Structure formats: structure tokens, C-alpha cells
Amino acid sequence: MIVSKKILAEFLGTAALLVVVVGSGIMGETLSGGNAAIALLANSLATGAGLYALIQTFGPISDAHFNPVVSLIEWIWKKLKTTDLLKYVFAQIAGAILGVFVTHVMFGQAILQLSRHDRGDLRFLLSEAIATFGLITVISLSGKRNVEATPAAVALYIVGAYWCTSSTSFANPAVTIARSLSDTFAGILWTGAPAFIVAQVIGAALAYWCASLLSK
């Protein structure tokens, strides 16, 4: 089977995103000497910088979704066929998991892990709905005047959302699944992942509705 350029771009881009997220979390925690603020600063800045570079790299090929809810919204807008939506989501989840495994190898950790970082409180779920609402809104509206502004807007939003949301803004089902497989700074207890994903879908749906109203 020939893998299309778009699907490969989504796979590689999402894998690279998880390398940045999890790798910078491990490095930040290792070098911060137990200072959680410094570790989070390193994690957020690295993620924002990496995300900007990845969007610029893969955007011309696949539009650089790297996120199932982004692909879902694109499908609702009829910019993505149903078969392509399914392929995108599969590539994103598979890429995210591979990215986590590769990062574990790079840092000399066990490849297979289950996170013990419990993020199951209601406040975290509300945080994920808000974080995803913001992300989809930024993606939907930031390029209205100049589409070239969107990569920077998305990257900067994620940096800010790391700090202003209690969940540190996963805002991505593929990222959530992959981070449940990493018992590191960026991890999430696997039993809490489904609720996170539901909150993300709700946030994305509300953002779609809001962006539709604002675009009229």
C-alpha cells in the first residue's frame, strides 16, 4: 500500500511533537533540581518552538493538524473526506505513540510505561475543555486576515495555555493517549485519559460553534 504524503506528514509531525513534549519534560525535570516552575517553563517554551517549526515544515503538505480534534473540525467544515479523517486520526495516534517510545529510548528509560500522574479531578477536565476551545478558536480565526500568522499564533497560544490552565493544556486526544504511556513529567494516568478526550471534543465542538458565529 502506498502511504500518501499527507498521511506520512501527519505521522511524522505528530511523532516529532511528542518527542518535543515528552523529551523537554524529562530534560526540564532533570535539570531543574526539583523546581517545577523551571521544568514547566522549559517544557512550554520547547513545545511552542517545536510546534511552530513543525507547522511550518509539514503545513504545506498536510495542513499540519497533528491533532484528531483539529482533523474532526476540518471534516465538519468539509475540508477533509471521511476516509481521510480516519487515516489522519490513525496516523496521529500511531505517530504520537512512536514519538513517546523513541523519547524513552533517547533518555535511557523503559520503552513501555504507564503513567502514574493522576489528573482526574474535575478542574482538569474543565481546563482541557477550555484549552481545546481556545486552540480551535485560534486555528479557526487567527488566519482570517493573514493565513501566515496562524503557525505563530498556535505556537504562542500553546505556550500561554501551558501556564494558564491547570492541566497544562494537552488539548489533543493523540497527545493524551501517548502521554498516558509515559511515566514522566508530561504523563497522565491512563485511567484519566478517556475523560480528557471527552472534554477535548466538547471544547472543540463549542469552539466550532463560536467560530461559526464570529465568521458570519
Secondary structure, DSSP 8 states (H G I E B T S, - for coil): ----HHHHHHHHHHHHHHHHHHHHHHHHHHHTTT-HHHHHHHHHHHHHHHHHHHHHHHHHHH----SHHHHHHHHHTTSS-HHHHHHHHHHHHHHHHHHHHHHHHHTT--SS--------SHHHHHHHHHHHHHHHHHHHHTTSS-GGGHHHHHHHHHHHHHHHSTT-----HHHHHHHTT--STT---GGGHHHHHHHHHHHHHHHHHHHHHHT-
